[in-house]
């Protein structure tokens, strides 16, 4: 049927989602059910939202986590790992008597002090060589350095054992239980078993017991350095000046000064963190804005339908953006998990010889990542909320394929009421009374009517809200009430008019008026006489236009 061909394709049959089989589904409001169904109905858009929003949140988490990992390095190192206030470098190894004299001289300001051996060594493991500092001391060094791995406290190594800082261990792939070799400038070597890997953010060290050095080198190591911890309220500058003035002291290093130097180095990375966070925020806004536009453009007919059903602008916007907000919340939750793994990957690629960064994300960073993602969603929602308001329910110009061949308006002949010009775009009204409207919408004003049997010329067609409209010279009418393969009303002659005799096919004669008709049968026989038993002298095919001379 021609009318069926010009109607839009019916949507696919709906399917139940998994949530509909759960008991709480009945308690959900109707509009919330529609929202949930729409989310799972457009699976491709669901995947795009999850990947887009989850990726943006993951970038924000990684950006804030990068800042947490870098900025807090100094605090962790000089608060949680090394607790001494000063390191003293002597020109030569100190004897027991010299050590006691030094401790006596600084006792007025120093709460604790301890001598140890430190030297530069080459760490050899698995065909890799790396410069590292060797510290030889008894377990009294635990008063100055906290040996731990995460929350786990580590035991001090025994003979032929070693504690290794995590930076060197990760760089060379060393694990607990591995055998390592160390060599100094005099080609003296130490063979050690790694019994622990401790957290240390600045510089790399290997700690051994002095008995290990004595057993493998045959002599006790020289104690040419000392850790010093000051009493509360002691004057650091005054003590530093006193120690520097000692004849056998080569140099001193104040932990606070060293911490300030490292902190200034870390501050230079703040700009990188800011750029990452800003770019992640802009990316989130861009992704959400584009996905919102795609969502609206793909659902123009749906939005127009609910507006016709009576939804106001606020309700229409909420209908669309409620899905976006829900997907944003779920995507942000996914991004928090992905962000942790992404930060671990980023930190594994940050290789600085003297500094080790631990991947760390503070709770506030998670919170800010979610907040910024939601702000981006609300921001794009404010800009995109006007798009559904601009949707015109009668402005859907998709023209489905049909029998009518649409031609430009200016090329169409102006039809006349006395003698319509029939063409392939001609149609007859099959309704008792057909309203002519100013635009293709059931809500547009009626500007006229057509009676049953009137022949019209269709200029254009348009589909709006599932209704096919046809444009004629007077306005717009519903196309379903037009018959394109029609039987004209042959008895509608005007008896007051006369015409010249007209010949048509094998028929002849004269009548007071002539009308045109279209053949509607597949094949129509032409007979010599006006009766069914008369001999056939020819035939017409369906669709041919003929002139009726007499009935």
BELUR-V72361 format. One record per residue. N is the residue number from 1. RES is the residue in one small letter. PHI is phi in whole degrees, -180 to 180 (999 if undefined). PSI is psi in radians with two decimals (NA if undefined). OMEGA is omega in whole degrees, 0 to 359 (999 if undefined). Layout:
BEGIN
N&RES&PHI&PSI&OMEGA / N&RES&PHI&PSI&OMEGA
END
This chain:
BEGIN
1&x&999&2.27&182 / 2&x&-55&-0.68&182 / 3&x&-62&-0.57&180 / 4&x&-68&-0.58&183 / 5&x&-70&-0.49&183 / 6&x&-93&-0.04&177 / 7&x&-84&2.61&181 / 8&x&-68&2.73&180 / 9&x&-67&2.38&179 / 10&x&-70&2.50&179 / 11&x&-67&2.79&179 / 12&x&-66&2.65&179 / 13&x&-65&2.42&181 / 14&x&-71&2.70&179 / 15&x&-126&2.62&178 / 16&x&-73&2.56&175 / 17&x&-99&2.91&185 / 18&x&-61&-0.65&183 / 19&x&-63&-0.43&182 / 20&x&-69&-0.29&179 / 21&x&-90&-0.08&181 / 22&x&-89&2.66&186 / 23&x&-62&-0.62&186 / 24&x&-75&-0.09&183 / 25&x&-61&-0.62&182 / 26&x&-67&-0.39&182 / 27&x&-85&-0.15&180 / 28&x&-81&2.44&180 / 29&x&-67&2.83&184 / 30&x&-59&-0.85&183 / 31&x&-65&-0.61&177 / 32&x&-68&-0.60&175 / 33&x&-64&-0.73&178 / 34&x&-62&-0.74&180 / 35&x&-61&-0.80&181 / 36&x&-66&-0.73&179 / 37&x&-63&-0.73&181 / 38&x&-64&-0.62&180 / 39&x&-61&-0.80&182 / 40&x&-85&-0.24&178 / 41&x&-72&-0.75&180 / 42&x&-97&1.39&187 / 43&x&-68&-0.60&180 / 44&x&-65&-0.73&178 / 45&x&-69&-0.60&176 / 46&x&-60&-0.79&179 / 47&x&-65&-0.71&179 / 48&x&-63&-0.72&180 / 49&x&-66&-0.75&181 / 50&x&-63&-0.80&180 / 51&x&-68&-0.80&183 / 52&x&-65&-0.93&183 / 53&x&-71&-0.73&177 / 54&x&-61&-0.71&178 / 55&x&-65&-0.72&179 / 56&x&-66&-0.75&178 / 57&x&-65&-0.68&178 / 58&x&-62&-0.68&177 / 59&x&-65&-0.72&178 / 60&x&-64&-0.77&178 / 61&x&-61&-0.77&179 / 62&x&-65&-0.68&179 / 63&x&-65&-0.85&178 / 64&x&-66&-0.67&178 / 65&x&-65&-0.62&177 / 66&x&-62&-0.71&178 / 67&x&-66&-0.77&179 / 68&x&-60&-0.70&183 / 69&x&-70&-0.59&184 / 70&x&-87&-0.84&186 / 71&x&-64&-0.61&186 / 72&x&-89&0.07&181 / 73&x&-59&-0.82&183 / 74&x&-64&-0.77&181 / 75&x&-63&-0.72&180 / 76&x&-66&-0.75&185 / 77&x&-67&-0.84&188 / 78&x&-97&0.13&174 / 79&x&-121&-0.80&185 / 80&x&-95&-0.42&185 / 81&x&-106&-1.16&181 / 82&x&-99&2.16&184 / 83&x&-110&-0.01&180 / 84&x&-80&2.80&183 / 85&x&-103&-0.34&187 / 86&x&-155&2.55&174 / 87&x&-120&2.27&183 / 88&x&-111&2.27&179 / 89&x&-106&2.08&178 / 90&x&-97&2.72&180 / 91&x&-69&-0.66&181 / 92&x&-136&2.95&176 / 93&x&-62&2.47&184 / 94&x&-98&2.32&177 / 95&x&-77&3.04&180 / 96&x&-61&-0.71&181 / 97&x&-66&-0.72&180 / 98&x&-68&-0.62&178 / 99&x&-64&-0.74&180 / 100&x&-66&-0.68&178 / 101&x&-63&-0.73&180 / 102&x&-65&-0.78&180 / 103&x&-63&-0.61&178 / 104&x&-68&-0.66&182 / 105&x&-70&-0.53&184 / 106&x&-104&0.08&185 / 107&x&-65&-0.40&182 / 108&x&-69&-0.43&182 / 109&x&-121&-0.37&183 / 110&x&-95&2.28&177 / 111&x&-84&-0.73&177 / 112&x&-138&2.61&175 / 113&x&-152&2.56&183 / 114&x&-151&2.36&178 / 115&x&-93&2.58&179 / 116&x&-155&2.96&178 / 117&x&-105&2.37&175 / 118&x&-140&2.34&178 / 119&x&-151&2.79&180 / 120&x&-86&2.33&183 / 121&x&-134&2.83&172 / 122&x&-101&2.08&178 / 123&x&-90&2.15&183 / 124&x&-115&2.13&177 / 125&x&-154&2.21&175 / 126&x&52&0.86&179 / 127&x&62&0.42&175 / 128&x&-118&2.44&180 / 129&x&-126&2.34&183 / 130&x&-145&2.41&177 / 131&x&-72&2.39&181 / 132&x&-154&2.74&180 / 133&x&-97&2.29&177 / 134&x&-97&2.25&174 / 135&x&-117&2.13&178 / 136&x&-113&2.02&182 / 137&x&-160&2.77&175 / 138&x&-80&-3.12&186 / 139&x&-71&0.00&174 / 140&x&-66&-0.28&178 / 141&x&-66&-0.26&180 / 142&x&-66&-0.30&176 / 143&x&-74&-0.23&183 / 144&x&-118&-0.39&179 / 145&x&-132&2.28&178 / 146&x&-95&1.94&181 / 147&x&-91&1.92&180 / 148&x&-151&2.75&174 / 149&x&-126&1.79&188 / 150&x&69&-2.09&177 / 151&x&-97&-0.05&184 / 152&x&-92&2.22&177 / 153&x&-83&2.47&185 / 154&x&-108&2.53&177 / 155&x&-77&2.58&178 / 156&x&-74&2.47&186 / 157&x&-69&2.64&175 / 158&x&-94&-2.75&182 / 159&x&-68&2.35&180 / 160&x&63&0.35&177 / 161&x&-119&2.89&184 / 162&x&-150&2.61&167 / 163&x&-103&2.34&184 / 164&x&-121&2.40&178 / 165&x&-71&2.60&190 / 166&x&-67&-0.54&181 / 167&x&-60&-0.82&179 / 168&x&-69&-0.66&181 / 169&x&-64&-0.79&180 / 170&x&-68&-0.66&182 / 171&x&-65&-0.58&184 / 172&x&-107&-0.01&179 / 173&x&72&0.56&181 / 174&x&-90&2.42&178 / 175&x&-124&2.87&178 / 176&x&-61&2.30&182 / 177&x&100&-0.22&179 / 178&x&-75&2.66&176 / 179&x&-97&2.26&179 / 180&x&-122&2.82&179 / 181&x&-127&2.42&179 / 182&x&-127&2.55&184 / 183&x&-142&2.37&178 / 184&x&-100&-3.06&183 / 185&x&-66&-0.43&178 / 186&x&-89&0.19&178 / 187&x&66&0.38&172 / 188&x&-81&2.38&186 / 189&x&-118&2.70&174 / 190&x&-127&2.28&175 / 191&x&-104&2.05&189 / 192&x&-131&2.64&173 / 193&x&-108&2.23&182 / 194&x&-78&2.03&180 / 195&x&-103&-0.15&180 / 196&x&-167&2.59&176 / 197&x&-123&2.01&187 / 198&x&-107&2.71&179 / 199&x&-73&2.18&177 / 200&x&-152&2.13&189 / 201&x&-92&-0.51&184 / 202&x&-119&2.16&180 / 203&x&70&2.96&182 / 204&x&-127&2.38&184 / 205&x&-137&2.68&167 / 206&x&-122&2.16&182 / 207&x&-109&2.29&179 / 208&x&-135&2.86&175 / 209&x&-82&2.53&179 / 210&x&-57&-0.52&179 / 211&x&-64&-0.50&177 / 212&x&-65&-0.78&179 / 213&x&-65&-0.75&181 / 214&x&-63&-0.71&183 / 215&x&-69&-0.65&184 / 216&x&-92&-0.48&180 / 217&x&-103&-0.25&179 / 218&x&82&0.19&179 / 219&x&-155&2.68&178 / 220&x&-72&2.45&179 / 221&x&-71&2.62&179 / 222&x&-73&2.33&178 / 223&x&-93&1.53&186 / 224&x&-108&0.18&178 / 225&x&-140&2.83&182 / 226&x&-149&2.45&170 / 227&x&-93&2.46&180 / 228&x&-133&2.28&175 / 229&x&-115&2.22&185 / 230&x&-84&2.69&172 / 231&x&-72&2.72&180 / 232&x&-64&2.22&179 / 233&x&89&-0.04&180 / 234&x&-69&2.63&181 / 235&x&-86&1.91&182 / 236&x&-64&-0.77&183 / 237&x&-65&-0.69&181 / 238&x&-66&-0.74&179 / 239&x&-68&-0.69&178 / 240&x&-61&-0.72&178 / 241&x&-64&-0.69&180 / 242&x&-65&-0.77&182 / 243&x&-68&-0.69&180 / 244&x&-62&-0.54&180 / 245&x&-76&-0.15&178 / 246&x&-70&2.47&187 / 247&x&-67&-0.55&184 / 248&x&-97&0.13&179 / 249&x&-95&2.21&181 / 250&x&-90&-0.70&183 / 251&x&-166&2.82&173 / 252&x&-133&2.67&177 / 253&x&-129&2.05&179 / 254&x&-88&2.22&185 / 255&x&-59&-0.66&182 / 256&x&-65&-0.70&178 / 257&x&-65&-0.71&179 / 258&x&-66&-0.67&178 / 259&x&-64&-0.71&179 / 260&x&-64&-0.65&179 / 261&x&-66&-0.78&180 / 262&x&-67&-0.66&179 / 263&x&-63&-0.67&178 / 264&x&-66&-0.60&176 / 265&x&-67&-0.71&181 / 266&x&-70&-0.55&180 / 267&x&-62&-0.49&180 / 268&x&-66&-0.36&180 / 269&x&-87&-0.13&181 / 270&x&-61&-0.63&180 / 271&x&-62&-0.67&178 / 272&x&-63&-0.75&180 / 273&x&-64&-0.75&180 / 274&x&-61&-0.75&180 / 275&x&-62&-0.75&180 / 276&x&-63&-0.78&182 / 277&x&-67&-0.78&180 / 278&x&-64&-0.78&180 / 279&x&-64&-0.67&178 / 280&x&-64&-0.71&178 / 281&x&-64&-0.77&178 / 282&x&-65&-0.68&178 / 283&x&-63&-0.71&178 / 284&x&-61&-0.79&179 / 285&x&-64&-0.71&181 / 286&x&-66&-0.80&180 / 287&x&-61&-0.79&181 / 288&x&-65&-0.69&180 / 289&x&-64&-0.79&180 / 290&x&-67&-0.75&180 / 291&x&-66&-0.61&177 / 292&x&-65&-0.77&178 / 293&x&-62&-0.74&178 / 294&x&-61&-0.76&180 / 295&x&-59&-0.80&182 / 296&x&-70&-0.80&183 / 297&x&-64&-0.56&180 / 298&x&-77&-0.22&186 / 299&x&-125&0.57&181 / 300&x&-59&-0.81&182 / 301&x&-64&-0.71&180 / 302&x&-64&-0.75&180 / 303&x&-66&-0.73&179 / 304&x&-63&-0.64&181 / 305&x&-64&-0.81&182 / 306&x&-70&-0.46&175 / 307&x&-69&-0.68&178 / 308&x&-66&-0.56&180 / 309&x&-73&-0.13&174 / 310&x&116&0.09&178 / 311&x&-69&2.32&174 / 312&x&-83&3.13&186 / 313&x&-62&-0.73&181 / 314&x&-64&-0.77&181 / 315&x&-68&-0.64&178 / 316&x&-65&-0.77&178 / 317&x&-64&-0.74&179 / 318&x&-64&-0.63&179 / 319&x&-59&-0.70&183 / 320&x&-84&-0.82&189 / 321&x&-84&-0.20&174 / 322&x&-63&-0.67&177 / 323&x&-64&-0.74&180 / 324&x&-62&-0.75&181 / 325&x&-64&-0.77&180 / 326&x&-63&-0.77&178 / 327&x&-67&-0.57&177 / 328&x&-65&-0.74&179 / 329&x&-63&-0.81&180 / 330&x&-66&-0.75&179 / 331&x&-64&-0.65&178 / 332&x&-65&-0.70&176 / 333&x&-61&-0.71&176 / 334&x&-64&-0.68&180 / 335&x&-65&-0.54&178 / 336&x&-63&-0.66&179 / 337&x&-72&-0.80&181 / 338&x&-65&-0.59&182 / 339&x&-61&-0.65&179 / 340&x&-63&-0.77&179 / 341&x&-68&-0.64&179 / 342&x&-65&-0.71&178 / 343&x&-65&-0.72&178 / 344&x&-58&-0.70&179 / 345&x&-66&-0.78&181 / 346&x&-62&-0.80&182 / 347&x&-67&-0.51&178 / 348&x&-69&-0.35&180 / 349&x&-92&-0.19&179 / 350&x&-84&1.85&183 / 351&x&-115&1.84&174 / 352&x&-122&2.20&191 / 353&x&-58&-0.73&187 / 354&x&-98&-0.09&185 / 355&x&-130&2.36&176 / 356&x&-114&2.24&180 / 357&x&-105&2.32&175 / 358&x&-101&2.22&180 / 359&x&-64&2.04&185 / 360&x&-140&2.34&177 / 361&x&-127&2.09&178 / 362&x&-78&2.67&178 / 363&x&-55&-0.64&180 / 364&x&-63&-0.53&180 / 365&x&-69&-0.69&175 / 366&x&-61&-0.76&182 / 367&x&-63&-0.82&181 / 368&x&-65&-0.59&179 / 369&x&-64&-0.76&179 / 370&x&-68&-0.74&181 / 371&x&-61&-0.81&181 / 372&x&-65&-0.63&177 / 373&x&-65&-0.76&179 / 374&x&-67&-0.65&177 / 375&x&-62&-0.75&177 / 376&x&-62&-0.68&179 / 377&x&-66&-0.75&179 / 378&x&-68&-0.65&179 / 379&x&-62&-0.84&179 / 380&x&-68&-0.54&177 / 381&x&-65&-0.65&178 / 382&x&-65&-0.68&180 / 383&x&-76&-0.62&183 / 384&x&-85&-0.19&184 / 385&x&-67&-0.36&180 / 386&x&-79&-0.31&181 / 387&x&-63&-0.82&177 / 388&x&-63&-0.55&179 / 389&x&-66&-0.53&181 / 390&x&-82&-0.13&181 / 391&x&-69&2.12&180 / 392&x&-95&2.04&182 / 393&x&-58&-0.43&183 / 394&x&-101&0.19&186 / 395&x&-113&1.06&174 / 396&x&-118&1.81&189 / 397&x&-95&0.31&177 / 398&x&-70&2.16&181 / 399&x&-107&1.85&178 / 400&x&-72&2.77&179 / 401&x&-66&2.43&180 / 402&x&-153&-2.91&180 / 403&x&-78&-0.38&187 / 404&x&-86&2.19&176 / 405&x&-93&1.85&185 / 406&x&-74&2.27&179 / 407&x&-121&2.72&179 / 408&x&-56&2.56&185 / 409&x&-60&-0.72&187 / 410&x&-69&-0.28&181 / 411&x&-92&-0.13&182 / 412&x&-81&2.32&177 / 413&x&-71&2.55&178 / 414&x&-75&2.06&181 / 415&x&-71&2.67&178 / 416&x&-115&2.66&182 / 417&x&-76&-0.51&185 / 418&x&-79&-0.61&183 / 419&x&-148&1.58&181 / 420&x&-63&2.47&177 / 421&x&-88&1.90&184 / 422&x&-82&2.43&177 / 423&x&-150&-3.04&180 / 424&x&-68&-0.24&178 / 425&x&-101&0.15&179 / 426&x&-80&2.54&180 / 427&x&-147&2.75&179 / 428&x&-117&2.48&180 / 429&x&-74&2.22&180 / 430&x&-111&0.13&175 / 431&x&-98&2.70&179 / 432&x&-60&-0.70&178 / 433&x&-151&2.11&186 / 434&x&-112&2.13&180 / 435&x&-75&2.40&175 / 436&x&-104&2.15&185 / 437&x&-112&2.81&184 / 438&x&-76&-0.41&179 / 439&x&-147&2.85&184 / 440&x&-75&1.23&180 / 441&x&-156&2.51&178 / 442&x&-70&-0.26&180 / 443&x&-93&-0.10&182 / 444&x&-79&2.73&183 / 445&x&-66&2.56&174 / 446&x&-84&2.16&183 / 447&x&-111&0.01&179 / 448&x&174&3.11&179 / 449&x&-139&2.74&176 / 450&x&-122&2.49&179 / 451&x&-93&2.76&179 / 452&x&-63&2.32&180 / 453&x&98&-0.20&179 / 454&x&-69&2.46&179 / 455&x&-100&2.29&181 / 456&x&-127&2.80&177 / 457&x&-108&2.08&181 / 458&x&-83&2.14&183 / 459&x&-94&-0.65&185 / 460&x&-155&2.82&174 / 461&x&-132&2.73&180 / 462&x&-157&2.52&178 / 463&x&-106&2.27&178 / 464&x&-140&2.08&179 / 465&x&55&0.69&177 / 466&x&81&0.02&180 / 467&x&-106&2.28&177 / 468&x&-87&2.18&180 / 469&x&-111&2.55&177 / 470&x&-120&2.34&179 / 471&x&-95&2.23&175 / 472&x&-119&-3.09&185 / 473&x&-65&-0.46&184 / 474&x&-92&-0.32&183 / 475&x&157&-2.45&183 / 476&x&-121&2.41&177 / 477&x&-133&2.75&177 / 478&x&-70&2.15&186 / 479&x&-68&-0.39&182 / 480&x&-69&-0.26&179 / 481&x&-99&0.28&176 / 482&x&-114&2.43&178 / 483&x&-112&2.01&183 / 484&x&-83&-0.44&173 / 485&x&-109&1.58&194 / 486&x&-118&2.83&171 / 487&x&-104&1.91&178 / 488&x&-66&2.75&177 / 489&x&-78&1.73&187 / 490&x&-68&-0.38&183 / 491&x&-90&0.27&185 / 492&x&-98&0.70&181 / 493&x&-80&2.69&175 / 494&x&-95&1.92&184 / 495&x&-69&-0.17&182 / 496&x&-89&0.08&183 / 497&x&-118&2.68&177 / 498&x&-133&2.61&180 / 499&x&-135&2.94&178 / 500&x&-74&2.69&177 / 501&x&-57&2.48&182 / 502&x&-129&2.40&177 / 503&x&-97&2.51&180 / 504&x&-149&2.00&178 / 505&x&57&-2.29&180 / 506&x&-94&0.10&180 / 507&x&-98&2.76&178 / 508&x&-152&2.93&180 / 509&x&140&-3.14&181 / 510&x&-131&2.43&178 / 511&x&-138&2.92&183 / 512&x&-76&-0.32&180 / 513&x&-156&2.79&178 / 514&x&-127&2.46&175 / 515&x&-130&2.76&181 / 516&x&-105&2.64&179 / 517&x&-144&2.85&180 / 518&x&-117&2.31&180 / 519&x&-69&2.17&181 / 520&x&-106&-0.27&177 / 521&x&-80&2.76&178 / 522&x&-63&-0.73&176 / 523&x&-148&2.20&183 / 524&x&-114&2.12&181 / 525&x&-78&2.53&174 / 526&x&-103&2.12&184 / 527&x&-111&2.71&184 / 528&x&-72&-0.64&180 / 529&x&-122&2.74&182 / 530&x&-79&1.03&173 / 531&x&-152&2.68&187 / 532&x&-65&-0.38&181 / 533&x&-87&-0.05&182 / 534&x&-71&2.71&181 / 535&x&-69&2.39&177 / 536&x&-78&2.28&181 / 537&x&-115&0.07&181 / 538&x&168&-3.00&180 / 539&x&-158&2.76&174 / 540&x&-115&2.59&176 / 541&x&-94&2.80&181 / 542&x&-61&2.32&178 / 543&x&98&-0.22&179 / 544&x&-70&2.50&179 / 545&x&-98&2.26&181 / 546&x&-127&2.81&175 / 547&x&-103&2.19&181 / 548&x&-88&2.05&181 / 549&x&-94&-0.59&185 / 550&x&-157&2.56&177 / 551&x&-130&NA&999
END
